[in-house]
Amino acid sequence: MGIIEIIFSTDFFFTSIRLMTPILFAALACMTFSKGGIAPIGTEGIMLLCALAGPVGGYFTGNVVGGVLVAMAVGVAMAFVFGYFTLILDTNPVLAGIALNTFSGGLTIFLTYYLTGNKGSTQSLNSPVVPNIDIPIIENIPVIGPIVSGHSILTYVSLLLVVLLTLFFWKTPYGVRIRAVGENEKSAASVGVNIMKYKYISLLIAGCLAGLGGAYMSMSYVSMFSRDMIAGRGWIGMAAESMGFGIPWRIAGSVFIFGMADSLAIRLQMLNLPTQLISCIPYIVTIIAISIYSWQRSRIKKKKAA
Protein backbone atom coordinates (compact mmCIF):
# COMPACT_ATOMS: atom_id res chain seq x y z
CA MET A 1 0.00 0.00 0.00
CA GLY A 2 1.46 3.35 -1.07
CA ILE A 3 1.35 6.63 0.80
CA ILE A 4 -1.47 7.98 -1.42
CA GLU A 5 -3.68 5.01 -0.56
CA ILE A 6 -2.84 5.49 3.12
CA ILE A 7 -3.85 9.16 3.14
CA PHE A 8 -6.91 9.02 0.92
CA SER A 9 -8.83 6.40 2.89
CA THR A 10 -11.85 6.60 5.17
CA ASP A 11 -9.87 5.00 8.00
CA PHE A 12 -7.26 7.77 7.81
CA PHE A 13 -9.85 10.53 8.20
CA PHE A 14 -11.75 8.59 10.88
CA THR A 15 -8.54 8.27 12.88
CA SER A 16 -7.74 11.96 12.29
CA ILE A 17 -11.05 13.00 13.89
CA ARG A 18 -10.44 10.61 16.78
CA LEU A 19 -6.95 11.99 17.38
CA MET A 20 -7.93 15.62 17.02
CA THR A 21 -10.55 15.44 19.80
CA PRO A 22 -8.28 15.93 22.86
CA ILE A 23 -6.35 18.66 21.03
CA LEU A 24 -9.63 20.41 20.20
CA PHE A 25 -10.67 20.39 23.86
CA ALA A 26 -7.21 21.75 24.77
CA ALA A 27 -7.38 24.44 22.08
CA LEU A 28 -10.86 25.56 23.14
CA ALA A 29 -9.68 25.72 26.76
CA CYS A 30 -6.69 27.82 25.69
CA MET A 31 -9.00 30.06 23.68
CA THR A 32 -11.26 30.59 26.70
CA PHE A 33 -8.29 31.36 28.95
CA SER A 34 -7.03 33.88 26.39
CA LYS A 35 -10.44 35.51 25.90
CA GLY A 36 -10.43 36.32 29.60
CA GLY A 37 -6.91 37.73 29.45
CA ILE A 38 -5.37 34.71 31.24
CA ALA A 39 -2.27 32.92 29.96
CA PRO A 40 -3.13 29.28 29.04
CA ILE A 41 0.28 27.94 30.10
CA GLY A 42 -1.15 25.46 32.63
CA THR A 43 -3.49 23.66 30.21
CA GLU A 44 -1.17 20.66 29.83
CA GLY A 45 -0.95 20.06 33.57
CA ILE A 46 -4.67 20.57 34.15
CA MET A 47 -5.52 18.02 31.45
CA LEU A 48 -3.10 15.51 32.95
CA LEU A 49 -4.72 15.71 36.39
CA CYS A 50 -8.16 15.45 34.78
CA ALA A 51 -7.05 12.39 32.83
CA LEU A 52 -6.40 10.67 36.16
CA ALA A 53 -9.52 12.07 37.83
CA GLY A 54 -11.81 10.63 35.12
CA PRO A 55 -11.11 6.90 35.61
CA VAL A 56 -10.80 7.31 39.39
CA GLY A 57 -14.11 9.17 39.54
CA GLY A 58 -15.73 6.61 37.26
CA TYR A 59 -14.48 3.76 39.45
CA PHE A 60 -15.79 5.23 42.70
CA THR A 61 -19.11 6.51 41.30
CA GLY A 62 -19.66 3.40 39.22
CA ASN A 63 -20.68 5.20 36.01
CA VAL A 64 -19.24 7.13 33.09
CA VAL A 65 -21.07 10.38 33.78
CA GLY A 66 -19.67 10.47 37.31
CA GLY A 67 -16.14 10.03 35.99
CA VAL A 68 -16.50 12.81 33.42
CA LEU A 69 -18.03 15.17 36.00
CA VAL A 70 -15.20 14.47 38.45
CA ALA A 71 -12.67 15.22 35.70
CA MET A 72 -14.43 18.51 34.93
CA ALA A 73 -14.56 19.41 38.64
CA VAL A 74 -10.83 18.80 38.97
CA GLY A 75 -10.25 20.90 35.85
CA VAL A 76 -12.19 23.80 37.35
CA ALA A 77 -10.40 23.45 40.70
CA MET A 78 -6.97 23.51 39.08
CA ALA A 79 -7.94 26.42 36.83
CA PHE A 80 -8.99 28.36 39.93
CA VAL A 81 -5.71 27.46 41.67
CA PHE A 82 -3.84 28.81 38.65
CA GLY A 83 -6.08 31.89 38.69
CA TYR A 84 -5.49 32.45 42.40
CA PHE A 85 -1.74 32.54 41.98
CA THR A 86 -1.75 34.68 38.83
CA LEU A 87 -4.69 37.01 39.53
CA ILE A 88 -4.64 37.37 43.31
CA LEU A 89 -0.99 36.80 44.21
CA ASP A 90 0.19 38.36 40.92
CA THR A 91 2.57 35.47 40.18
CA ASN A 92 4.26 35.44 36.78
CA PRO A 93 1.86 33.30 34.67
CA VAL A 94 4.67 31.53 32.80
CA LEU A 95 6.33 30.46 36.05
CA ALA A 96 2.96 29.49 37.57
CA GLY A 97 2.10 27.45 34.48
CA ILE A 98 5.44 25.62 34.49
CA ALA A 99 5.02 24.91 38.22
CA LEU A 100 1.49 23.57 37.66
CA ASN A 101 2.61 21.31 34.81
CA THR A 102 5.53 19.95 36.82
CA PHE A 103 3.35 19.49 39.92
CA SER A 104 0.74 17.59 37.89
CA GLY A 105 3.31 15.16 36.53
CA GLY A 106 4.54 14.22 40.00
CA LEU A 107 1.11 14.24 41.69
CA THR A 108 -0.48 11.91 39.14
CA ILE A 109 2.31 9.36 39.62
CA PHE A 110 1.93 9.52 43.41
CA LEU A 111 -1.87 9.22 43.32
CA THR A 112 -1.75 6.38 40.80
CA TYR A 113 0.64 4.47 43.04
CA TYR A 114 -1.43 5.26 46.14
CA LEU A 115 -4.67 4.04 44.55
CA THR A 116 -3.41 1.05 42.56
CA GLY A 117 0.09 0.20 43.77
CA ASN A 118 1.27 0.80 40.22
CA LYS A 119 3.16 3.94 39.18
CA GLY A 120 2.40 3.47 35.49
CA SER A 121 -1.37 3.17 35.02
CA THR A 122 -4.81 2.70 36.57
CA GLN A 123 -5.55 -0.49 34.64
CA SER A 124 -6.40 -2.40 37.83
CA LEU A 125 -9.25 -0.01 38.68
CA ASN A 126 -11.41 -1.35 35.85
CA SER A 127 -13.18 1.98 35.38
CA PRO A 128 -16.03 2.59 32.87
CA VAL A 129 -15.38 4.11 29.43
CA VAL A 130 -17.32 6.62 27.35
CA PRO A 131 -19.20 4.71 24.62
CA ASN A 132 -18.98 5.25 20.88
CA ILE A 133 -22.20 5.95 19.01
CA ASP A 134 -23.34 5.37 15.44
CA ILE A 135 -25.32 8.20 13.88
CA PRO A 136 -28.58 6.94 12.31
CA ILE A 137 -28.89 7.39 8.52
CA ILE A 138 -25.43 9.01 8.26
CA GLU A 139 -23.72 5.74 9.16
CA ASN A 140 -25.14 4.17 5.97
CA ILE A 141 -23.89 6.92 3.62
CA PRO A 142 -20.89 5.71 1.57
CA VAL A 143 -17.55 7.39 2.39
CA ILE A 144 -19.07 9.96 4.77
CA GLY A 145 -20.61 7.38 7.12
CA PRO A 146 -17.39 5.48 7.93
CA ILE A 147 -15.63 8.81 8.61
CA VAL A 148 -18.23 10.69 10.65
CA SER A 149 -20.13 7.93 12.46
CA GLY A 150 -18.89 5.64 15.22
CA HIS A 151 -16.92 8.13 17.31
CA SER A 152 -16.94 8.68 21.06
CA ILE A 153 -19.74 10.79 22.50
CA LEU A 154 -17.07 13.24 23.68
CA THR A 155 -15.90 13.72 20.08
CA TYR A 156 -19.35 14.95 19.10
CA VAL A 157 -19.46 17.08 22.26
CA SER A 158 -16.21 18.77 21.22
CA LEU A 159 -17.58 19.61 17.78
CA LEU A 160 -20.83 20.91 19.28
CA LEU A 161 -18.81 23.10 21.65
CA VAL A 162 -17.19 24.81 18.67
CA VAL A 163 -20.65 26.10 17.71
CA LEU A 164 -21.78 26.84 21.26
CA LEU A 165 -18.63 28.78 22.16
CA THR A 166 -18.92 30.80 18.96
CA LEU A 167 -22.45 31.82 19.96
CA PHE A 168 -21.41 32.42 23.57
CA PHE A 169 -18.44 34.69 22.90
CA TRP A 170 -19.99 36.67 20.05
CA LYS A 171 -23.74 36.66 20.77
CA THR A 172 -24.20 36.75 24.55
CA PRO A 173 -23.52 39.62 27.01
CA TYR A 174 -21.33 37.41 29.22
CA GLY A 175 -19.21 36.26 26.31
CA VAL A 176 -18.77 39.75 24.90
CA ARG A 177 -17.76 41.07 28.33
CA ILE A 178 -15.19 38.29 28.76
CA ARG A 179 -13.70 39.26 25.40
CA ALA A 180 -13.70 42.92 26.41
CA VAL A 181 -11.85 42.09 29.63
CA GLY A 182 -9.29 40.03 27.74
CA GLU A 183 -8.70 42.66 25.05
CA ASN A 184 -8.53 45.76 27.26
CA GLU A 185 -9.11 45.56 31.01
CA LYS A 186 -8.97 49.31 31.58
CA SER A 187 -11.55 50.05 28.92
CA ALA A 188 -13.85 47.33 30.25
CA ALA A 189 -13.48 48.61 33.82
CA SER A 190 -14.22 52.17 32.70
CA VAL A 191 -17.74 51.13 31.62
CA GLY A 192 -18.45 49.27 34.87
CA VAL A 193 -17.49 45.70 33.95
CA ASN A 194 -16.42 43.61 36.97
CA ILE A 195 -13.00 42.44 35.77
CA MET A 196 -12.41 39.65 38.30
CA LYS A 197 -15.92 38.27 37.88
CA TYR A 198 -15.48 37.67 34.17
CA LYS A 199 -11.95 36.36 34.56
CA TYR A 200 -13.29 33.73 36.96
CA ILE A 201 -16.08 32.84 34.54
CA SER A 202 -13.37 32.35 31.93
CA LEU A 203 -11.46 30.10 34.35
CA LEU A 204 -14.62 28.09 35.06
CA ILE A 205 -15.35 27.41 31.39
CA ALA A 206 -11.71 26.71 30.49
CA GLY A 207 -11.39 24.29 33.43
CA CYS A 208 -14.45 22.35 32.25
CA LEU A 209 -13.06 22.14 28.72
CA ALA A 210 -9.66 20.94 29.93
CA GLY A 211 -11.45 18.40 32.12
CA LEU A 212 -13.33 17.03 29.12
CA GLY A 213 -10.06 16.76 27.20
CA GLY A 214 -8.40 14.85 30.02
CA ALA A 215 -11.43 12.58 30.46
CA TYR A 216 -11.42 11.78 26.74
CA MET A 217 -7.80 10.63 26.89
CA SER A 218 -8.34 8.14 29.73
CA MET A 219 -12.00 7.18 29.24
CA SER A 220 -12.37 7.10 25.46
CA TYR A 221 -9.05 7.25 23.60
CA VAL A 222 -7.89 4.47 25.92
CA SER A 223 -9.68 2.87 28.87
CA MET A 224 -7.27 3.86 31.65
CA PHE A 225 -4.90 6.54 32.84
CA SER A 226 -1.21 6.10 32.05
CA ARG A 227 1.75 8.18 33.09
CA ASP A 228 2.25 11.45 31.13
CA MET A 229 -0.46 10.39 28.67
CA ILE A 230 -1.35 13.95 27.59
CA ALA A 231 2.05 13.96 25.81
CA GLY A 232 2.15 17.61 24.79
CA ARG A 233 -1.45 17.90 23.57
CA GLY A 234 -1.99 20.90 25.84
CA TRP A 235 0.93 22.68 24.19
CA ILE A 236 -0.26 21.71 20.71
CA GLY A 237 -3.67 23.08 21.68
CA MET A 238 -2.02 26.41 22.44
CA ALA A 239 -0.43 26.38 18.97
CA ALA A 240 -3.76 25.50 17.33
CA GLU A 241 -5.52 28.31 19.22
CA SER A 242 -2.93 30.80 17.96
CA MET A 243 -3.19 29.50 14.39
CA GLY A 244 -6.97 29.90 14.53
CA PHE A 245 -6.65 33.53 15.70
CA GLY A 246 -8.97 32.79 18.63
CA ILE A 247 -11.95 31.98 16.37
CA PRO A 248 -13.54 28.57 17.19
CA TRP A 249 -14.18 27.31 13.66
CA ARG A 250 -10.68 28.31 12.56
CA ILE A 251 -9.27 26.62 15.63
CA ALA A 252 -11.17 23.43 14.71
CA GLY A 253 -9.60 23.56 11.23
CA SER A 254 -6.13 24.00 12.70
CA VAL A 255 -6.72 21.13 15.12
CA PHE A 256 -7.79 18.87 12.25
CA ILE A 257 -4.40 19.45 10.63
CA PHE A 258 -2.70 18.23 13.81
CA GLY A 259 -5.08 15.28 13.93
CA MET A 260 -4.11 14.35 10.37
CA ALA A 261 -0.43 14.61 11.31
CA ASP A 262 -0.96 12.19 14.20
CA SER A 263 -2.97 9.85 11.99
CA LEU A 264 -0.29 9.97 9.31
CA ALA A 265 2.37 9.08 11.87
CA ILE A 266 0.38 6.00 12.86
CA ARG A 267 -0.33 4.91 9.29
CA LEU A 268 3.25 5.37 8.12
CA GLN A 269 4.33 2.62 10.49
CA MET A 270 3.09 0.20 7.84
CA LEU A 271 5.79 1.48 5.46
CA ASN A 272 8.60 0.32 7.76
CA LEU A 273 9.99 3.83 8.19
CA PRO A 274 12.20 4.54 11.24
CA THR A 275 10.06 4.80 14.38
CA GLN A 276 12.04 7.78 15.62
CA LEU A 277 11.24 9.72 12.43
CA ILE A 278 7.55 8.82 12.52
CA SER A 279 7.12 9.90 16.15
CA CYS A 280 8.52 13.34 15.27
CA ILE A 281 5.91 14.09 12.59
CA PRO A 282 3.24 15.72 14.85
CA TYR A 283 5.85 17.96 16.48
CA ILE A 284 7.44 18.88 13.16
CA VAL A 285 3.99 19.90 11.92
CA THR A 286 3.56 21.98 15.09
CA ILE A 287 6.82 23.85 14.47
CA ILE A 288 5.90 24.48 10.82
CA ALA A 289 2.40 25.65 11.81
CA ILE A 290 3.76 28.06 14.43
CA SER A 291 6.26 29.41 11.90
CA ILE A 292 3.50 30.05 9.36
CA TYR A 293 1.37 31.70 12.04
CA SER A 294 4.26 33.99 13.08
CA TRP A 295 4.89 34.92 9.46
CA GLN A 296 1.21 35.76 8.96
CA ARG A 297 1.15 37.88 12.11
CA SER A 298 4.24 39.81 11.04
CA ARG A 299 2.65 40.54 7.64
CA ILE A 300 -0.53 41.80 9.33
CA LYS A 301 1.50 44.08 11.64
CA LYS A 302 3.47 45.47 8.68
CA LYS A 303 0.27 46.21 6.78
CA LYS A 304 -1.23 47.98 9.79
CA ALA A 305 1.95 49.98 10.26
CA ALA A 306 1.92 50.98 6.60
Number of C-alpha atoms within 10 A of each C-alpha: 7 9 12 8 9 17 16 10 13 17 15 20 21 21 19 22 23 25 22 27 27 30 32 36 33 34 35 30 31 31 29 32 28 24 24 27 21 22 22 26 23 26 33 30 30 32 37 34 28 37 35 31 28 34 32 27 22 24 17 12 15 14 16 21 16 19 29 30 20 24 35 29 20 24 34 24 17 26 28 20 15 26 22 14 15 19 17 10 9 11 15 12 19 14 13 20 23 15 15 21 21 14 14 22 18 12 15 25 18 15 18 21 15 11 13 14 13 15 16 16 20 24 15 11 16 13 24 24 24 21 13 15 13 16 13 10 9 15 17 13 13 10 13 14 18 19 22 19 20 17 20 20 15 23 24 16 13 22 16 11 18 20 12 12 19 15 13 15 19 13 11 11 11 15 22 15 21 28 23 21 25 21 15 12 18 12 12 18 13 9 8 8 17 15 19 14 12 22 24 21 18 28 28 22 20 30 31 25 29 37 34 32 37 37 37 28 25 27 28 21 17 14 19 25 30 21 18 19 19 23 11 15 24 30 22 24 30 26 23 32 28 22 23 20 14 18 17 25 16 17 24 24 16 23 30 22 19 29 26 23 23 23 25 21 19 16 17 18 13 12 11 8 11 10 12 8 10 18 15 14 18 20 15 13 17 20 14 12 19 17 13 13 18 14 11 13 14 12 12 12 10 10 9 8 7 6
